[in-house]
Amino acid sequence: MHEISIIGCGEIGSRHLQAILQLPFPTTVNVVEPSDVAQKKAISRLSEIKINDNNKINWLKSINELKSKSDLSIIATNSFGRINLISNLLKKDHSRFLIEKMVCQSSEEYEELISSFKKYDAKGWVNTSRRYFESYKKINDMIKVNKPLVMNIISGNYGLGSNAIHFIDLFLWMTKNTTISLNGNYLSNVLLPSKRGKPFIEFTGTIIGSNLNSILSISFLPVQNLPYTVNIVQNDLNIMINETNNDGFFLTKINSKQFKFKNEFTSITTTKIASEILKFDTCKLPTLQELKNSHNQLFKIFNTHIEKITNKTPSLCPIT
């Protein structure tokens, strides 16, 4: 019997719960969620899936109610104060973590987490789950190592701050790298409210990134209902993807070939991720250490932009 804890069971946490309850082996799931409203919504979503009869749920209000360490802890709270939460779990002998982005809110917090994981001999992976999309795995196999690559992402007003890390990781995965340099000079001079409420904010505009000879651009425009489009170019390989409509094209000089893109949701990918971690003590996601540089670069460009607009230096980067 495996034991998994899900800390935070809101929009994302409830999808993790759906995924865990579909694991093909007996599992006890401890769900820590203080909100009755969130618990009721999560329970209502269980009707959407077929639950393994050998799996059971314990509903808890606090991590203090956890009676034993888990084989895997899924952290699906917002980023504010998350470092203290993870620290408390480490002290309770939890040692394997799947962590939602953004991991935390400052370079100092991130460094503290890295140090704590080393102290407790723990492992953590960041849930930038496009590495588990079958469509992207096939495309990644086509990418040549050490050849320049260009990746452009365009979407509407869906939250550049909270979603940029997904595409940065996609870029790093395909360029076989763990570092990137980001430029936030083309962010829009408007700070937007986050759908997750205060103290979080959101951004629109364009982020430019580079590593070695490869270039990334991520543009989130102030337009509603604009689909996620991803364009990947390397030499004569040109791939255009519409993630929202689940289709894509391989383009050449003389013709184009359409293919079916599959957008895989948390309720599917987490089943695969958790299964791999429980069986092999590893998975395809980037580790905390591997996404440290990307987080630090995002903290830098967003905080610089906030300071430019407000004339105040933020102590924490208010994205989640």
Backbone hydrogen bonds, N-H to C=O, Kabsch-Sander energy under -0.5 kcal/mol:
donor,donor_aa,acceptor,acceptor_aa,energy
2,H,26,P,-2.3
4,I,28,T,-2.8
5,S,72,L,-2.5
6,I,30,N,-2.7
7,I,5,S,-0.6
7,I,74,I,-3.2
8,G,6,I,-0.8
8,G,32,V,-2.8
14,S,10,G,-2.4
15,R,11,E,-0.6
15,R,12,I,-0.7
16,H,12,I,-2.1
17,L,13,G,-2.2
18,Q,14,S,-1.8
19,A,15,R,-2.0
20,I,16,H,-2.6
21,L,17,L,-2.2
22,Q,19,A,-1.2
23,L,20,I,-1.8
28,T,2,H,-3.2
29,V,27,T,-0.5
29,V,56,K,-3.1
30,N,4,I,-2.9
30,N,28,T,-0.6
31,V,29,V,-0.7
31,V,58,N,-2.9
32,V,6,I,-2.9
32,V,30,N,-0.7
33,E,31,V,-0.8
33,E,60,L,-2.7
39,Q,35,S,-2.1
40,K,36,D,-2.5
41,K,37,V,-2.1
42,A,38,A,-2.5
43,I,39,Q,-2.5
44,S,40,K,-2.1
45,R,41,K,-1.4
46,L,42,A,-0.6
46,L,43,I,-1.1
47,S,44,S,-1.0
48,E,45,R,-1.6
49,I,46,L,-1.2
51,I,49,I,-0.7
52,N,21,L,-2.4
55,N,52,N,-2.1
56,K,27,T,-2.2
58,N,29,V,-3.0
60,L,31,V,-3.4
60,L,58,N,-0.6
65,E,62,S,-1.7
66,L,63,I,-1.5
71,D,3,E,-2.9
72,L,3,E,-1.0
73,S,96,R,-2.7
74,I,5,S,-3.5
75,I,73,S,-0.6
75,I,98,L,-2.8
76,A,7,I,-2.8
76,A,74,I,-0.8
82,R,79,S,-1.6
84,N,81,G,-0.6
85,L,81,G,-1.4
86,I,82,R,-2.7
87,S,83,I,-2.1
88,N,84,N,-2.1
89,L,85,L,-1.8
90,L,86,I,-2.6
91,K,87,S,-1.9
92,K,88,N,-0.9
93,D,90,L,-1.7
94,H,89,L,-2.3
95,S,70,S,-0.6
97,F,123,K,-2.2
98,L,73,S,-2.5
99,I,97,F,-0.5
99,I,125,W,-3.1
100,E,75,I,-2.3
110,Y,106,S,-2.2
111,E,107,S,-2.5
112,E,108,E,-2.1
113,L,109,E,-2.3
114,I,110,Y,-2.5
115,S,111,E,-2.2
116,S,112,E,-2.4
117,F,113,L,-2.7
118,K,114,I,-1.8
119,K,115,S,-2.2
120,Y,116,S,-2.2
121,D,118,K,-0.9
122,A,117,F,-2.8
123,K,95,S,-2.8
125,W,97,F,-2.4
126,V,286,P,-2.5
127,N,99,I,-2.7
128,T,126,V,-2.4
129,S,127,N,-1.2
131,R,128,T,-1.1
132,Y,129,S,-2.5
133,F,130,R,-1.4
137,K,133,F,-2.3
138,K,134,E,-1.9
139,I,135,S,-1.8
140,N,136,Y,-3.0
141,D,137,K,-1.6
142,M,138,K,-0.6
142,M,139,I,-1.3
143,I,139,I,-0.7
143,I,140,N,-0.8
147,K,144,K,-1.1
150,V,233,V,-2.7
151,M,215,I,-2.4
152,N,231,N,-2.5
153,I,217,S,-2.7
154,I,229,T,-2.2
155,S,219,S,-2.4
156,G,226,L,-1.3
157,N,223,V,-1.8
158,Y,156,G,-2.2
160,L,203,F,-1.4
163,N,159,G,-1.6
164,A,160,L,-2.0
166,H,163,N,-1.1
167,F,163,N,-0.9
167,F,164,A,-0.5
168,I,164,A,-2.3
169,D,165,I,-2.3
170,L,166,H,-1.7
171,F,167,F,-2.2
172,L,168,I,-2.5
173,W,169,D,-2.8
174,M,170,L,-2.0
175,T,171,F,-1.8
176,K,173,W,-0.7
177,N,172,L,-2.5
181,S,210,S,-2.3
183,N,208,I,-2.8
186,Y,206,T,-0.6
187,L,184,G,-1.5
188,S,204,T,-2.4
190,V,188,S,-1.1
192,L,190,V,-0.5
192,L,202,E,-2.6
194,S,200,F,-1.1
197,G,194,S,-2.0
200,F,197,G,-1.6
201,I,318,P,-2.5
202,E,192,L,-2.9
205,G,220,F,-3.0
206,T,186,Y,-1.8
207,I,218,I,-2.3
208,I,183,N,-2.1
209,G,216,L,-3.2
210,S,181,S,-1.5
211,N,214,S,-1.6
214,S,211,N,-2.7
215,I,149,L,-2.3
216,L,209,G,-2.9
217,S,151,M,-2.2
218,I,207,I,-2.5
219,S,153,I,-3.1
220,F,205,G,-2.5
220,F,218,I,-0.5
221,L,155,S,-2.9
221,L,219,S,-0.6
223,V,221,L,-2.7
226,L,223,V,-0.7
229,T,154,I,-2.5
229,T,227,P,-0.6
230,V,241,I,-2.5
231,N,152,N,-2.7
232,I,239,I,-2.8
233,V,150,V,-2.9
234,Q,237,L,-2.6
237,L,234,Q,-2.7
238,N,236,D,-0.6
238,N,251,L,-0.7
239,I,232,I,-3.0
240,M,249,F,-2.5
241,I,230,V,-3.0
242,N,247,D,-3.2
243,E,228,Y,-1.8
243,E,241,I,-0.7
244,T,228,Y,-0.9
246,N,242,N,-0.8
247,D,242,N,-1.7
248,G,259,F,-2.1
249,F,240,M,-2.7
250,F,257,K,-2.9
251,L,238,N,-3.2
251,L,249,F,-0.6
252,T,255,N,-2.6
257,K,250,F,-2.6
259,F,248,G,-2.6
261,F,246,N,-0.6
261,F,259,F,-0.7
263,N,261,F,-0.6
264,E,262,K,-0.7
268,I,265,F,-2.2
269,T,265,F,-2.8
270,T,266,T,-2.0
272,K,268,I,-1.1
273,I,269,T,-2.6
274,A,270,T,-2.9
275,S,271,T,-1.8
276,E,272,K,-2.1
277,I,273,I,-2.4
278,L,274,A,-2.6
279,K,275,S,-1.9
280,F,276,E,-3.4
281,D,276,E,-0.5
281,D,277,I,-1.8
282,T,276,E,-0.7
288,L,124,G,-1.8
291,L,287,T,-1.4
292,K,289,Q,-1.1
295,H,291,L,-2.1
296,N,292,K,-2.5
297,Q,293,N,-2.4
298,L,294,S,-2.1
299,F,295,H,-2.9
300,K,296,N,-2.1
301,I,297,Q,-2.3
302,F,298,L,-2.4
303,N,299,F,-2.3
304,T,300,K,-2.1
305,H,301,I,-1.8
306,I,302,F,-2.6
307,E,303,N,-2.4
308,K,304,T,-1.9
309,I,305,H,-1.7
310,T,306,I,-2.9
311,N,307,E,-2.2
317,C,105,Q,-3.4
319,I,317,C,-2.2
